[in-house]
């Protein structure tokens, strides 16, 4: 089972980095610009959610 990487993003400079880039002393500061607000980065992909489908026969009953 592979471990999922957790990515963080600086709110100021928008650079994305992994947790290993953070130092133990300042775990809330960006390693690039030093800004003190970081957040977990969201995945850059979308999820396709399939909803329930109404067949053509039941559509005629609803109309």
Residue pairs with C-beta under 8 A, 6 or more apart in sequence:
5 18
6 18
6 19
6 40
7 16
7 17
7 18
7 40
7 41
8 16
8 17
8 18
8 19
8 22
8 38
8 39
8 40
8 41
9 15
9 16
9 17
9 38
9 39
9 40
9 41
10 17
10 30
10 32
10 33
10 35
10 37
10 38
11 35
11 37
11 38
11 39
12 30
12 33
12 35
12 37
13 30
13 32
13 33
13 35
15 30
15 32
15 33
16 41
17 30
17 31
17 32
21 31
22 29
22 31
23 29
23 31
26 36
28 36
28 37
28 38
29 35
29 36
29 38
30 36
30 38
54 62
